[in-house]
Amino acid sequence: MRHAFVSPPHVCHICATVPDAYLAGREWLCGDSLSLADFGVAAPLMYSERLNLPLAQYQHLLAWQATKATPIPA
């Protein structure tokens, strides 16, 4: 079986397009409050700057990351 190599920017596009579109009209990824879905997307985004991921075009995702995917008080 042959596996095609997918470049990191292409993978980033595939993984960022859906949550970005979904967040266009919502505050949270699933329901009306913080959920496991938010943690699942926020966790890898913590490394987006360090990895230089091309996320500039995903304004809804970036806004959500800046406002919702920040440290939550205990």
Summary of the structure (lengths in Angstrom):
residues: 74
radius of gyration: 13.5
end to end distance: 48.1
largest distance: 48.1
contacts: 149
relative contact order: 0.18
helix: 50%
strand: 0%
